[in-house]
């Protein structure tokens, strides 16, 4: 019986500690919005932008840069030139 009570208490403590902190999602969303805004500014300055340019400019991973570019393309802000690989770049519409 005592082992059950100890296990229950430990389980509750682990459950509480493993929850994300309040407001974490908002901070991540805010950082994403800031990065998208900065990316739009990059497109205002540069005629052609590559995935590598986004990675270096924002300090994000390849997959994050791709997600940002896909979102801007979906929103109609940019257009992809080229199909795949190193020859791909993006331009503002």
Order of alpha helices (4+ residues) and beta strands (2+ residues): alpha-alpha-alpha-alpha-beta-beta
